[in-house]
Amino acid sequence: MNFSISIPRQITYTIVPLALIIMGDSILYVVLPTNFEFFMIDSYLGIPYEFWIGFILSINRFVRFFSNIFSVKVFKKFRI
């Protein structure tokens, strides 16, 4: 038995970058809180470093949210 699967290019061009982005984002949520000294995140303005780590991660979420909206508009415009 010889099985052959044909995956369209559009799916490949979408899935591969998405997988890399999700992996990078997931690593950020593990690495940043555990290695905050390496990234030189320290207390600033009397606010503890835990707040700044959460602040950075929440900014990442907001950026991803709005960039996803922009991506949908680009995909619709170019019919990818």
C-alpha positions in Angstrom: 0.0 0.0 0.0 1.4 3.3 -1.1 -0.4 6.3 0.4 0.2 9.7 -1.0 -1.1 12.9 0.6 -1.2 16.1 -1.4 -1.3 19.3 0.7 -2.1 22.5 -1.2 0.6 25.2 -1.1 -1.8 27.8 0.5 -2.2 25.5 3.5 1.6 24.9 3.8 2.3 28.7 3.5 -0.1 29.3 6.3 0.6 26.4 8.7 4.4 26.6 8.8 4.8 30.3 9.8 1.8 29.9 12.2 3.5 26.9 13.9 6.7 28.8 14.3 5.0 31.9 15.7 2.9 29.9 18.2 6.0 28.0 19.3 7.9 31.3 19.8 5.0 32.9 21.7 4.7 29.8 24.0 8.4 29.9 24.7 8.1 33.6 25.7 5.6 32.7 28.4 7.9 30.1 29.9 11.3 31.7 29.5 10.6 35.3 30.5 9.3 34.7 34.1 12.0 32.1 34.8 14.9 34.0 33.4 14.0 37.6 34.3 17.6 38.3 35.5 19.0 37.4 32.1 16.6 39.9 30.4 17.6 42.5 33.1 14.0 43.0 34.3 14.2 44.6 37.7 12.1 46.8 39.9 11.5 50.1 38.3 9.7 53.1 39.8 9.2 51.2 43.0 7.1 48.6 41.2 8.3 45.0 41.6 9.7 43.0 38.7 6.7 40.6 38.7 4.4 43.4 37.6 6.8 44.3 34.7 6.9 40.7 33.5 3.1 40.5 33.5 3.0 43.9 31.8 5.3 42.8 29.0 3.4 39.5 28.5 0.0 41.4 28.4 1.4 43.9 25.8 2.4 40.8 23.7 -1.2 39.6 23.8 -2.6 42.9 22.7 -0.1 43.2 19.9 -1.0 39.7 18.7 -4.8 40.5 18.9 -4.5 43.6 16.8 -2.0 42.1 14.4 -4.4 39.2 13.8 -7.2 41.7 12.8 -4.7 43.3 10.4 -3.8 39.9 9.0 -7.4 39.0 8.3 -7.8 42.3 6.3 -4.7 41.5 4.3 -5.8 38.0 3.5 -9.2 39.2 2.4 -7.7 41.9 0.2 -5.3 39.7 -1.6 -7.5 36.6 -1.4 -4.8 34.3 -0.1 
